[in-house]
Amino acid sequence: MPSASDAYHNLMERWFGDPIDDGPPYRFLAARGWQDNAGLLVPPVPSHQPSQYELACVMFLCDEWDYAYEGKAKLVPELWSN
């Protein structure tokens, strides 16, 4: 059973009011041009440089809901405290 880390749950609760619901982070990404290709999260254009907020949502969806992402993600620790 997939499960995102407590850090991701805490971010999603702080940002969207729910630590588990996939709807708000999914809509956040969709509003920024991301597409869902059969569970594969695809950035708006291949050269897109995702923000740390986008990456946090992507990684949460991958860890908690088994979405997939082919890009490389590295989140900065400062994000957890913002």
Disulfide bonds with the S-S distance in Angstrom:
none
